[in-house]
Structure formats: C-alpha cells, structure tokens
Amino acid sequence: MIPHFSDHAANERTYLAWVRTALAVVGLGFLLERFDLFLAYLGHEAAVRAVHPVHLRMTEWIGLILMGSGSVMIFFATLRFVNQRRDIGRPETVHYRNTYGELVLAGLLSVLGVFLLVYIGHELVLLG
C-alpha cells in the first residue's frame, strides 16, 4: 500500500492537466505561426497576398510567444509536481502555497485570447 496514494494520484492528475493545457497552447501557437498557410489552404490565396506582411509577421510572433509559453508552462508544472510530491510525503503539516503564478498565467492567456479574437476577426473582415 502506498501511503497517501489518493493525494499522489490527484497531484499526478493535476500535472497531466497542466501538460495537456500547455500542449494545447503550443498547438495554437503553431497554428498562428503558420497562419498564412492556413489562409492559403482555405482558398484565399489572393487575399493572403493582399494582406500586409506586417500582419502576417504579427501572427508569427504571437505564435512563437505561445509556443514558448507552453514550454514554460510544462517546466513550471513539473516543478510544482515535484514540490507537491515531496510535500505529500512529509510527516509534518505543510501549508498550501500561493497560486499567483497560475493567476498571472490565466490573466495573460485571457488577454492574449481577446487580442487574437479581435485581431483575427479584423483580418477576416478585411478578407471577406
């Protein structure tokens, strides 16, 4: 029998949820980085040529930032997993740490999501 098995299992499920989220962020970043190819695939070759290159460069930078953010998320999720695993095994009571990192990340992703919604909506209006 593993001591505190349910706590360890919950810690692992949380870790895997963070990794899945990070992989989704990396995937979105890759999609945005290749946004011009996506538009060409949809059959808007002429519209892609009409879009100013600065706009396409902007989506490439946002995509790279998202891919980097996903990698950083995996790194910090791994650190959190290891620290929680160590704390679960301690015989003394350990108080739960602050979650400021998660709040900052959620805020940044929310702001980026709204920006992308406005940006891509504006691009689709221009292409339509």
Secondary structure, DSSP 8 states (H G I E B T S, - for coil): --TTHHHHHHHHHHHHHHHHHHHHHHHHHHHHHTHHHHHHHTT-HHHHHHS-HHHHHHHHHHHHHHHHHHHHHHHHHHHHHHHHHHHHH-SS-------HHHHHHHHHHHHHHHHHHHHHHHHHHHH-
